[in-house]
Amino acid sequence: MNLESSFPRPSTWYRRSGFVFGFLVVLVIAIGLVFGAGTIQTYLHRVGISLDFSFLGKEAGFGIGESVINYSPMDSYGTALMVGILNTVKVSVISIVIATVLGVILGVAQLSRNWLLAKIVRGYIDLIRSIPFLVQLIIWWNLFRISAPRPAQAWEFGPGFFVSNRGLTFPFPVYDPAYAWMIGVFFAAVIASVVVSKLAIRRKMKTGQDSPALLINLGMLIGLPAVIFVLSGTPLVLDVPALRGLNFRGGAEISPEFAALTFGLAAYGAAFMAEIVRAGILSVEKGQREAAAVLGLRPGLTMRFVIMPQALRVMIPPTTNQYIDLIKTSSLAVVVGYPELTSIGNTTLNQTGQALSCILIMMVTYLLLSLITSGVMNLLNRSVQVVSR
């Protein structure tokens, strides 16, 4: 019996109704936007508010404490907003990396057979998730700015590592041209390692034979920059901070504002990431772990080669949401005085009076950052999905 003939075929109108309905919805939305935009424009013109971006070329006239690029009060408002955008990207990327690493560790530790370790991690996660981030941010701010001692009485964590109310101070290498070559070689090695990994997977699928892809990748990522470093004469000179007068001189310094925001976002995001990791691991059937044990795999290898690859398919979608949430939550930095996009945007708004334009710039920026993050994570999600053959 032909199964296809046993079911009635949908009519032509039924097959096309979805397209027609979708077209009508888009048409209604477009008409609403046109009339809505006209009404808003009429109202704004009546109250004397205009959507004008000419102020971006005018002199800003205010200073910014931290900047990824060179900035002075004589620069334009556009440059000031660019500083805010770059500061937002910087704190978001660093926080996401720390939160991801810490979240994976905490998520696996929750499932540990060590009762005490599992309970401590569970208590940390419940505590962090139950306290609003704004309260946590104020606590971190008090730790780094108010509770921390003056530089003369700074806490020292090893040679050259100091914590004071001026921030975190630590040794930093003196710049040498060889470092630029090392960074370039490292990124080239990253691209090469991706290619090697794909070739190793393809060989595994065709022949069933393993390839030493991990060793090759580690050799490229670590060995190639090390070769450049040795051939350049090992130009490693550390600039060690030392107390001179009322502050430290030398080394590198992280401001209390940046430290409070970064550690706050990382600790907050790690608690949610731990739950995502735990849920992803528990979503893998128990039989997978038992089959790996029968094959003689140790628990560490089972987690790495059997559990985690399958758990990633469940973990990546909620992880994307968590990353986007951390990017948007960074706007609370205005509370501790860190000059990110919202803080600089508010200052620009107050000085120019262009509220609509400034708010639109901030909205579009956060939208683009969210879309970029979502696009990257979607590519990663697509790479770990099961492909039928």
C-alpha positions in Angstrom: 0.0 0.0 0.0 1.3 3.4 -0.9 1.4 5.5 2.2 1.4 8.8 0.3 -1.8 7.9 -1.5 -3.5 7.2 1.9 -3.3 10.8 2.9 -5.2 13.6 1.1 -3.0 16.1 -0.6 -3.5 19.7 0.6 -5.2 22.0 -1.8 -3.2 24.7 -3.8 -4.8 27.4 -1.7 -3.9 25.7 1.6 -0.3 25.3 0.4 -0.1 29.0 -0.5 -2.1 30.4 2.4 1.0 30.4 4.6 2.8 32.7 2.2 -0.2 34.9 1.8 -0.7 35.2 5.5 3.0 36.0 6.1 2.9 38.7 3.3 -0.2 40.3 4.8 1.4 40.4 8.3 4.6 42.0 6.9 2.4 44.5 4.9 0.4 45.5 8.0 3.6 45.9 10.1 5.2 48.0 7.3 2.1 50.3 7.1 2.0 50.7 10.8 5.7 51.6 10.9 5.2 54.2 8.2 2.3 55.9 9.9 3.9 55.5 13.3 7.1 57.1 12.1 5.2 60.0 10.6 3.2 60.5 13.8 6.3 60.4 15.9 8.2 62.8 13.6 5.3 65.2 13.8 5.2 65.1 17.6 8.9 65.5 17.9 8.9 68.5 15.6 6.1 70.0 17.6 8.0 69.7 20.9 11.3 70.9 19.3 13.1 67.5 19.3 14.9 66.4 16.1 16.9 63.3 15.1 20.2 65.1 14.4 23.7 63.5 14.5 25.7 66.6 13.6 26.8 66.9 17.3 29.0 63.8 16.8 31.6 66.0 15.1 31.7 68.7 17.8 34.2 68.9 20.6 33.2 66.7 23.6 35.0 68.8 26.3 34.9 66.1 29.0 37.6 63.6 30.1 37.4 59.8 30.2 39.3 57.9 32.8 39.9 54.8 30.8 40.2 54.4 27.1 41.3 51.6 24.7 42.2 54.3 22.1 43.8 57.7 22.5 41.3 60.2 23.7 41.4 63.8 25.0 38.6 66.3 25.9 39.4 68.1 22.6 38.2 65.1 20.6 34.6 64.8 19.2 31.5 63.3 20.7 31.8 60.6 18.1 35.2 59.6 19.4 34.0 59.7 23.0 31.1 57.3 22.1 33.6 55.1 20.3 35.6 54.9 23.5 32.5 53.8 25.4 31.7 51.1 22.8 35.3 49.7 22.9 35.2 49.8 26.7 31.9 47.9 26.7 33.4 45.3 24.3 36.5 45.0 26.4 34.8 44.3 29.7 32.2 42.1 28.1 34.7 39.8 26.3 36.9 39.5 29.4 34.0 38.8 31.6 32.5 36.2 29.2 35.8 34.3 29.0 36.3 34.2 32.8 32.6 33.3 33.4 32.8 30.5 30.8 35.9 28.9 32.3 34.7 29.3 35.9 31.2 28.2 35.0 32.4 24.9 33.4 34.6 24.2 36.4 31.7 24.8 38.8 29.2 22.9 36.7 31.3 19.8 36.7 32.1 20.2 40.4 28.4 20.2 41.2 28.3 16.6 40.0 31.4 15.6 41.9 31.2 12.5 44.1 32.9 14.6 46.8 29.9 15.6 48.9 31.5 18.6 50.6 32.8 20.1 47.3 29.4 19.6 45.6 27.5 21.3 48.5 29.9 24.2 48.6 29.6 24.8 44.9 25.8 24.4 45.1 25.7 27.0 47.9 27.8 29.5 45.9 25.5 29.1 42.9 22.3 29.6 44.9 23.7 32.6 46.7 24.9 34.4 43.6 21.7 33.7 41.6 19.5 34.9 44.5 21.2 38.3 44.9 20.6 41.1 42.3 23.6 41.9 40.2 23.4 45.6 41.2 23.9 44.7 44.8 26.8 42.4 44.0 28.4 45.1 41.9 28.2 47.5 44.8 29.8 44.9 47.1 32.7 44.4 44.6 33.0 48.2 44.3 33.3 48.5 48.1 35.9 45.8 48.1 38.2 47.4 45.6 37.6 51.1 46.3 36.6 51.5 49.9 37.7 48.4 51.8 41.1 48.1 50.0 44.0 50.0 51.8 46.0 52.9 50.4 49.0 52.1 48.3 51.4 52.5 51.2 49.5 49.6 53.0 48.6 47.7 49.9 47.9 43.9 50.0 50.7 42.0 48.3 50.0 38.7 46.6 53.5 37.6 45.5 56.4 39.7 44.2 55.0 42.8 42.4 51.3 42.0 42.8 49.5 44.6 44.8 45.8 45.4 45.6 45.0 48.9 46.9 42.2 51.5 46.5 44.0 52.5 43.3 43.3 49.1 41.8 45.3 46.0 40.9 49.0 46.5 40.1 51.2 43.8 38.7 54.4 43.3 36.6 54.1 43.6 32.9 56.5 42.9 30.0 58.2 45.8 28.4 57.1 46.1 24.8 59.4 44.6 22.1 58.6 44.2 18.4 59.0 40.5 18.7 55.7 40.4 20.7 53.8 41.6 17.7 55.2 38.8 15.6 54.4 36.3 18.3 50.8 37.5 18.4 50.5 37.3 14.6 51.9 33.8 14.6 49.6 32.7 17.4 46.5 33.8 15.5 47.8 32.0 12.4 48.3 28.9 14.5 44.7 29.2 15.7 43.4 29.1 12.1 45.7 26.2 11.3 44.6 24.3 14.4 41.0 24.6 13.2 41.9 23.1 9.8 43.9 20.3 11.5 41.0 19.5 13.8 38.5 19.3 10.8 40.9 17.1 8.9 41.3 14.8 11.9 37.6 14.5 12.3 37.2 13.7 8.6 39.8 11.0 8.8 38.2 9.6 11.9 34.8 9.4 10.1 36.3 7.7 7.0 38.9 5.3 8.5 38.1 5.1 12.2 41.8 6.0 13.0 42.7 8.6 15.5 45.1 11.5 14.7 47.3 13.3 17.1 45.4 16.5 16.4 45.6 17.7 20.0 49.4 17.4 20.2 49.8 19.1 16.8 47.5 22.0 17.8 49.3 22.5 21.1 52.6 22.4 19.2 51.5 25.1 16.9 49.8 27.3 19.5 52.7 27.1 22.0 55.7 26.0 19.9 55.5 28.5 17.1 55.3 31.7 19.3 58.0 30.1 21.4 60.3 29.7 18.4 59.8 33.4 17.5 60.5 34.3 21.1 63.8 32.3 21.1 64.9 33.5 17.7 64.4 37.1 18.8 66.8 36.6 21.7 64.2 36.0 24.5 63.3 39.7 24.9 61.5 39.3 28.2 62.0 42.3 30.5 59.4 42.7 33.2 58.5 46.2 34.4 57.9 45.5 38.1 55.8 48.1 40.0 57.2 49.8 43.1 55.8 52.3 45.5 57.0 55.8 44.9 55.3 58.6 46.8 51.6 58.1 47.1 51.2 55.6 44.3 52.9 52.8 42.4 55.1 53.4 39.4 55.8 50.8 36.7 54.0 47.7 35.7 50.4 47.6 34.7 47.4 48.7 36.6 43.7 47.8 36.5 41.4 50.4 37.9 39.0 49.6 40.8 36.0 50.4 38.5 37.1 48.0 35.8 38.1 45.3 38.4 34.7 45.6 40.2 32.7 45.4 37.0 34.8 42.5 35.5 34.9 40.3 38.5 31.3 41.1 39.3 30.1 40.1 35.8 32.3 37.0 35.8 31.2 35.8 39.2 27.5 36.5 38.3 27.7 34.9 34.9 29.6 31.8 36.2 26.8 30.9 38.5 24.3 30.7 35.6 26.9 29.1 33.3 27.4 26.4 36.0 23.7 25.5 35.9 23.8 25.4 32.1 26.8 23.0 32.2 25.1 20.8 34.8 21.9 20.6 32.8 23.8 19.8 29.7 25.8 17.0 31.3 22.7 15.5 32.9 20.9 15.6 29.6 23.3 12.9 28.3 21.8 9.5 28.8 23.3 7.4 31.6 24.0 4.6 29.1 26.6 6.7 27.4 28.7 6.9 30.5 28.2 3.2 31.2 29.2 2.3 27.6 32.4 4.4 28.0 33.2 2.6 31.3 32.8 -0.8 29.5 35.2 0.3 26.9 37.7 1.1 29.7 37.7 4.9 29.5 38.7 6.8 32.6 36.1 9.3 34.0 38.2 12.2 32.7 38.3 10.8 29.2 34.7 9.9 29.4 33.8 13.5 30.3 36.0 14.9 27.5 35.2 12.6 24.6 31.8 11.2 25.4 29.7 13.5 27.7 30.8 17.0 26.8 30.5 16.7 22.9 26.9 15.6 23.4 26.2 18.1 26.2 27.4 21.0 24.0 24.3 20.5 21.8 22.1 21.3 24.8 24.4 23.9 26.4 25.1 26.3 23.5 21.6 27.8 23.0 21.2 28.9 26.6 24.9 29.9 26.7 24.2 32.4 23.9 21.4 34.0 25.9 23.7 34.2 28.9 26.5 35.9 26.9 24.0 38.4 25.5 22.7 39.1 29.0 26.2 39.8 30.3 26.8 42.3 27.5 23.6 44.1 28.3 24.2 43.9 32.1 27.5 45.7 31.6 25.5 48.9 31.2 25.2 48.9 35.1 28.8 50.0 35.1 27.5 53.6 35.3 26.9 52.8 39.0 30.6 52.4 39.8 31.8 55.1 37.4 33.3 52.9 34.7 33.2 54.8 31.4 31.3 52.3 29.1 28.8 53.1 26.5 25.8 53.9 28.7 27.9 56.2 31.0 29.4 58.2 28.1 26.1 58.2 26.3 24.4 59.7 29.2 27.1 62.4 29.5 26.8 63.2 25.8 23.0 63.3 26.1 23.2 65.8 29.0 25.6 68.1 27.3 24.1 68.1 23.8 20.4 67.7 24.6 20.1 65.2 21.7 18.3 62.6 23.8 16.7 60.7 20.9 19.9 60.5 18.9 22.0 59.3 21.9 19.5 56.7 23.0 19.2 55.5 19.4 23.0 55.1 19.1 23.1 53.1 22.4 20.1 50.9 21.3 21.7 50.1 17.9 25.1 49.4 19.5 23.7 46.9 22.0 21.6 45.4 19.2 24.6 44.9 16.9 26.7 43.4 19.8 23.9 41.0 20.5 23.5 40.0 16.9 27.2 39.5 16.4 27.3 37.3 19.6 24.3 35.3 18.4 25.8 34.8 15.0 29.1 33.5 16.3 27.3 31.2 18.7 25.0 29.9 16.0 28.0 29.0 13.9 29.4 27.1 16.9 26.1 25.4 17.5 25.9 24.3 13.9 29.4 22.8 14.1 28.4 20.5 17.0 25.1 19.3 15.7 24.7 15.8 14.5 24.9 15.6 10.7 22.9 12.7 9.2 24.6 10.8 6.4 
